[in-house]
Amino acid sequence: MKVSVLALTLGMAFSGSAFATQAVWNSTNPWGTSTPTSYAEWNLFNATTDTSPDIALTAGTAAFVQETTGGAFVTGGGNIYSFSSATSFTATLSGASSGLFDVYLRIGTLGTLASTTATLNGVSATSVLQFNEDQGVVMGGATAEQELFWKWSSVSAASLYTFKFNSTSSSMSLDQLALATVSVPTVTPVPEPEAYSMMALGLGLMAFAARRSAKNSA
């Protein structure tokens, strides 16, 4: 009974955004000055399955996020939270038909910590911590307000990008989520100096052969 009461107390403390400013990231976006090709961001969640991002950069961008364990709920502050079990999330973002992209998953959390591993279409990546405000140790576990992201570099275009991430234990409150793809410029190979030399030599040989052929014809 004591554990249940303590868990409920923790739920009241971490379920909302009492420790965070809503709709504001404390860290800079990880893609810098690049303009995302596809982008979706949630600052307030309407349900544990939310198909309406607060920000969608491009017209026609389709995205959703879902808490998949079934044990979470949406708090009064618009976060997705569970005080009874660890949470797991699946999020998707529509992609493109061609090209290479750097793909980003970015989250803001309160309470217990997110797992450092996430996947994009089954491929794992390790998180980069951008912001951390320690909230102490509760019931033997670390708690904090955090912002972190995962990056997958030079990913081939896909019609749909599927992200999966989770918390390390109960009482993580998902406060914000952003999904982004950034086009990787196509680099045209520049010939090495040796290549120019070989080209010049080849042209010279062709000219010499042409002159000999002309003389022989005369």
Buried (B, 14 or more C-beta within 10 A) or exposed (E): EEEEEEBEEBBEBBBBBEBBEEBEBBBEBBBEEBEBBBBBBBBBBEEBEBEEBBEBBEEEBBBBBBBBBEBBBBBEBBBBBBBBBBBBBBBBBBBBEEBBBBBBBBBBBBBBBBBBEBBBBEEEBEBEBBBBEEBEEBEEBBBBBBBBBBBBEEBEBBEEBEBBBBBBBBBBBBBBBBBBBBBBEEEEEEEEEEEEEEEEEEEEEEEEEEEEEEEEEE
